[in-house]
């Protein structure tokens, strides 16, 4: 009887791990900082000066520029160069002036995953 119970427990363990692995919300990170950028190229600079390039947001965050925001998303490997300038913006370094490297942060749902914390960005020395 004990042997059967041990087998049952051993069989149930993999299924609980599989359920966790298929839940896309388990591997999300929340980053808080100042939103900057233009025309669909958004960067978030946290209080430590770390730069995150927001992916999957389109042009939806223009009204939140220069606001302190909290963004939930999936950190992607590597870094991305993005540009911030009035004339031209893009991920091609040749198209950018004031280009910055940042960690890509993939956002699934802008309306749920981006939240305004304050209408003004705080300077790092005000923390």
Secondary structure by P-SEA (a helix, b strand, c coil): caaaaaaaaaaaaaaaaaaaaacccccbbbbbbbbbbcccbbbbbccccbbbbbcccccccccccccccccbbbbbcbbbbbbbccccccccccccccbbbbcbbbbcccccccccccccccccccc
